[in-house]
Amino acid sequence: MCVIETTPVLETRRLTLRSPNPQDVGRLADLANDPDIARMTLRMPHPYSSTDAEDFILAVAGQDPRRAATFLIEHEDHGPVGVIGLFEDRDPAPEVGYWIGRPYWGRGYATEALDGALVWASKRWKRRALMAGHFADNPASGRVLEKAGFLYTGEVRKGFSLARGAVTDTRRMVWLA
């Protein structure tokens, strides 16, 4: 018998974290096609089109659930508001990354989604440590990570931002369960 693992559905006070699906393409493209969002990520292009959203959803569907989990962040009243993902990369511990659409900044959604993902990562995914990073010119993301219990490692890495078309400093952080 073959068992296919899928990304779980996580519930927080105001949010549902679930797999993105084809019905989310338009909303993802609308939210992600913001230069101020894309420029704070490594991998997101700008402009961000419906084709980019479709490719993203296909990539998520093809993830190995033992090595990665990507969730659409959905608000109970507003619908999709962003994305959060956990994935194995070049670090010994998996990395977490997220973004929230501009209309929803400053409402605590990133912190709430991150808290929910961390509980899942430690209890169900059995991870005891996670890594994260934020660009040096994005202190708001650092505050979200700090509120979730991440600590600065002191390491600053150079990372190429696709949307910026340039290398930028990334301040590294770690979370221990």
Contacts in CASP RR format, 6 or more apart in sequence:
PFRMAT RR
TARGET T0000
AUTHOR 0000-0000-0000
METHOD contacts of the structure
MODEL  1
MCVIETTPVLETRRLTLRSPNPQDVGRLADLANDPDIARMTLRMPHPYSS
TDAEDFILAVAGQDPRRAATFLIEHEDHGPVGVIGLFEDRDPAPEVGYWI
GRPYWGRGYATEALDGALVWASKRWKRRALMAGHFADNPASGRVLEKAGF
LYTGEVRKGFSLARGAVTDTRRMVWLA
5 65 0 8 1.000
5 66 0 8 1.000
6 19 0 8 1.000
6 65 0 8 1.000
7 18 0 8 1.000
7 19 0 8 1.000
7 60 0 8 1.000
7 63 0 8 1.000
7 65 0 8 1.000
7 69 0 8 1.000
7 70 0 8 1.000
7 71 0 8 1.000
8 69 0 8 1.000
8 120 0 8 1.000
8 124 0 8 1.000
9 16 0 8 1.000
9 17 0 8 1.000
9 18 0 8 1.000
9 19 0 8 1.000
10 16 0 8 1.000
10 17 0 8 1.000
10 18 0 8 1.000
10 71 0 8 1.000
10 116 0 8 1.000
10 117 0 8 1.000
10 119 0 8 1.000
10 120 0 8 1.000
11 17 0 8 1.000
12 112 0 8 1.000
12 113 0 8 1.000
12 115 0 8 1.000
12 116 0 8 1.000
13 112 0 8 1.000
14 75 0 8 1.000
14 76 0 8 1.000
14 109 0 8 1.000
14 112 0 8 1.000
15 73 0 8 1.000
15 74 0 8 1.000
15 75 0 8 1.000
15 76 0 8 1.000
15 81 0 8 1.000
15 109 0 8 1.000
15 112 0 8 1.000
15 113 0 8 1.000
16 74 0 8 1.000
16 76 0 8 1.000
17 71 0 8 1.000
17 72 0 8 1.000
17 73 0 8 1.000
17 74 0 8 1.000
17 84 0 8 1.000
17 113 0 8 1.000
17 116 0 8 1.000
17 117 0 8 1.000
17 120 0 8 1.000
18 71 0 8 1.000
18 72 0 8 1.000
18 74 0 8 1.000
19 60 0 8 1.000
19 61 0 8 1.000
19 70 0 8 1.000
19 71 0 8 1.000
19 72 0 8 1.000
20 28 0 8 1.000
20 56 0 8 1.000
20 57 0 8 1.000
20 60 0 8 1.000
20 70 0 8 1.000
20 71 0 8 1.000
20 72 0 8 1.000
20 80 0 8 1.000
20 83 0 8 1.000
21 57 0 8 1.000
22 54 0 8 1.000
22 57 0 8 1.000
24 53 0 8 1.000
24 57 0 8 1.000
24 72 0 8 1.000
24 80 0 8 1.000
25 50 0 8 1.000
25 53 0 8 1.000
25 54 0 8 1.000
25 57 0 8 1.000
26 50 0 8 1.000
26 53 0 8 1.000
27 79 0 8 1.000
27 80 0 8 1.000
28 53 0 8 1.000
28 56 0 8 1.000
28 57 0 8 1.000
28 72 0 8 1.000
28 80 0 8 1.000
28 82 0 8 1.000
28 83 0 8 1.000
29 48 0 8 1.000
29 49 0 8 1.000
29 50 0 8 1.000
29 52 0 8 1.000
29 53 0 8 1.000
31 37 0 8 1.000
31 80 0 8 1.000
31 81 0 8 1.000
31 82 0 8 1.000
31 101 0 8 1.000
31 102 0 8 1.000
32 38 0 8 1.000
32 44 0 8 1.000
32 48 0 8 1.000
32 52 0 8 1.000
32 53 0 8 1.000
32 99 0 8 1.000
32 101 0 8 1.000
33 46 0 8 1.000
33 47 0 8 1.000
33 48 0 8 1.000
33 49 0 8 1.000
34 46 0 8 1.000
34 48 0 8 1.000
34 101 0 8 1.000
34 102 0 8 1.000
35 46 0 8 1.000
35 163 0 8 1.000
36 102 0 8 1.000
37 44 0 8 1.000
37 99 0 8 1.000
37 100 0 8 1.000
37 101 0 8 1.000
37 102 0 8 1.000
38 44 0 8 1.000
38 45 0 8 1.000
38 46 0 8 1.000
38 48 0 8 1.000
38 162 0 8 1.000
38 163 0 8 1.000
39 46 0 8 1.000
39 161 0 8 1.000
39 163 0 8 1.000
39 164 0 8 1.000
40 99 0 8 1.000
40 134 0 8 1.000
40 135 0 8 1.000
40 138 0 8 1.000
40 141 0 8 1.000
40 161 0 8 1.000
41 99 0 8 1.000
41 161 0 8 1.000
41 162 0 8 1.000
41 163 0 8 1.000
42 159 0 8 1.000
42 160 0 8 1.000
42 161 0 8 1.000
42 162 0 8 1.000
42 170 0 8 1.000
43 162 0 8 1.000
44 99 0 8 1.000
44 162 0 8 1.000
44 163 0 8 1.000
45 52 0 8 1.000
45 162 0 8 1.000
45 163 0 8 1.000
46 162 0 8 1.000
46 163 0 8 1.000
60 70 0 8 1.000
63 69 0 8 1.000
63 70 0 8 1.000
63 87 0 8 1.000
67 87 0 8 1.000
67 88 0 8 1.000
67 94 0 8 1.000
68 85 0 8 1.000
68 86 0 8 1.000
68 87 0 8 1.000
68 88 0 8 1.000
68 94 0 8 1.000
69 85 0 8 1.000
69 86 0 8 1.000
69 87 0 8 1.000
69 117 0 8 1.000
69 120 0 8 1.000
69 125 0 8 1.000
70 83 0 8 1.000
70 84 0 8 1.000
70 85 0 8 1.000
70 86 0 8 1.000
70 87 0 8 1.000
71 83 0 8 1.000
71 84 0 8 1.000
71 85 0 8 1.000
71 113 0 8 1.000
71 117 0 8 1.000
72 80 0 8 1.000
72 82 0 8 1.000
72 83 0 8 1.000
73 80 0 8 1.000
73 81 0 8 1.000
73 82 0 8 1.000
73 83 0 8 1.000
73 84 0 8 1.000
73 98 0 8 1.000
73 100 0 8 1.000
73 109 0 8 1.000
73 113 0 8 1.000
74 80 0 8 1.000
74 81 0 8 1.000
75 81 0 8 1.000
75 104 0 8 1.000
75 109 0 8 1.000
78 103 0 8 1.000
78 104 0 8 1.000
81 100 0 8 1.000
81 101 0 8 1.000
81 103 0 8 1.000
81 104 0 8 1.000
81 109 0 8 1.000
82 98 0 8 1.000
82 99 0 8 1.000
82 100 0 8 1.000
82 101 0 8 1.000
82 104 0 8 1.000
82 109 0 8 1.000
82 113 0 8 1.000
83 98 0 8 1.000
83 99 0 8 1.000
84 96 0 8 1.000
84 97 0 8 1.000
84 98 0 8 1.000
84 110 0 8 1.000
84 113 0 8 1.000
84 114 0 8 1.000
84 117 0 8 1.000
85 96 0 8 1.000
85 97 0 8 1.000
85 98 0 8 1.000
85 117 0 8 1.000
86 94 0 8 1.000
86 95 0 8 1.000
86 96 0 8 1.000
86 97 0 8 1.000
86 117 0 8 1.000
86 121 0 8 1.000
86 125 0 8 1.000
86 127 0 8 1.000
86 130 0 8 1.000
87 94 0 8 1.000
87 95 0 8 1.000
88 94 0 8 1.000
88 95 0 8 1.000
89 95 0 8 1.000
89 131 0 8 1.000
91 131 0 8 1.000
92 129 0 8 1.000
93 127 0 8 1.000
93 128 0 8 1.000
93 129 0 8 1.000
93 130 0 8 1.000
93 131 0 8 1.000
93 174 0 8 1.000
94 121 0 8 1.000
94 127 0 8 1.000
94 130 0 8 1.000
94 131 0 8 1.000
95 130 0 8 1.000
95 131 0 8 1.000
95 132 0 8 1.000
95 133 0 8 1.000
96 114 0 8 1.000
96 117 0 8 1.000
96 118 0 8 1.000
96 121 0 8 1.000
96 130 0 8 1.000
96 131 0 8 1.000
96 132 0 8 1.000
96 175 0 8 1.000
97 132 0 8 1.000
97 133 0 8 1.000
98 110 0 8 1.000
98 113 0 8 1.000
98 114 0 8 1.000
98 144 0 8 1.000
100 109 0 8 1.000
100 110 0 8 1.000
105 140 0 8 1.000
110 141 0 8 1.000
110 144 0 8 1.000
111 144 0 8 1.000
111 147 0 8 1.000
111 148 0 8 1.000
114 144 0 8 1.000
114 145 0 8 1.000
114 148 0 8 1.000
115 148 0 8 1.000
118 130 0 8 1.000
118 148 0 8 1.000
118 175 0 8 1.000
118 177 0 8 1.000
121 127 0 8 1.000
121 130 0 8 1.000
121 177 0 8 1.000
122 128 0 8 1.000
122 177 0 8 1.000
127 177 0 8 1.000
128 176 0 8 1.000
128 177 0 8 1.000
129 174 0 8 1.000
129 175 0 8 1.000
129 176 0 8 1.000
129 177 0 8 1.000
130 150 0 8 1.000
130 174 0 8 1.000
130 175 0 8 1.000
131 172 0 8 1.000
131 173 0 8 1.000
131 174 0 8 1.000
131 175 0 8 1.000
132 145 0 8 1.000
132 150 0 8 1.000
132 172 0 8 1.000
132 173 0 8 1.000
132 174 0 8 1.000
132 175 0 8 1.000
133 141 0 8 1.000
133 142 0 8 1.000
133 145 0 8 1.000
133 170 0 8 1.000
133 171 0 8 1.000
133 172 0 8 1.000
133 173 0 8 1.000
134 141 0 8 1.000
134 142 0 8 1.000
134 145 0 8 1.000
134 170 0 8 1.000
134 171 0 8 1.000
134 173 0 8 1.000
135 141 0 8 1.000
135 161 0 8 1.000
135 168 0 8 1.000
135 169 0 8 1.000
135 170 0 8 1.000
135 171 0 8 1.000
136 156 0 8 1.000
136 168 0 8 1.000
136 169 0 8 1.000
136 170 0 8 1.000
136 171 0 8 1.000
137 168 0 8 1.000
142 150 0 8 1.000
142 171 0 8 1.000
142 173 0 8 1.000
145 173 0 8 1.000
145 175 0 8 1.000
146 173 0 8 1.000
148 175 0 8 1.000
149 175 0 8 1.000
150 173 0 8 1.000
150 174 0 8 1.000
150 175 0 8 1.000
151 173 0 8 1.000
151 174 0 8 1.000
151 175 0 8 1.000
152 171 0 8 1.000
152 172 0 8 1.000
152 173 0 8 1.000
153 172 0 8 1.000
153 173 0 8 1.000
153 174 0 8 1.000
154 171 0 8 1.000
154 172 0 8 1.000
155 171 0 8 1.000
155 172 0 8 1.000
156 169 0 8 1.000
156 170 0 8 1.000
156 171 0 8 1.000
156 172 0 8 1.000
157 169 0 8 1.000
157 170 0 8 1.000
157 172 0 8 1.000
158 167 0 8 1.000
158 168 0 8 1.000
158 169 0 8 1.000
158 170 0 8 1.000
159 167 0 8 1.000
159 168 0 8 1.000
159 169 0 8 1.000
159 170 0 8 1.000
160 166 0 8 1.000
160 167 0 8 1.000
160 168 0 8 1.000
161 167 0 8 1.000
161 168 0 8 1.000
END
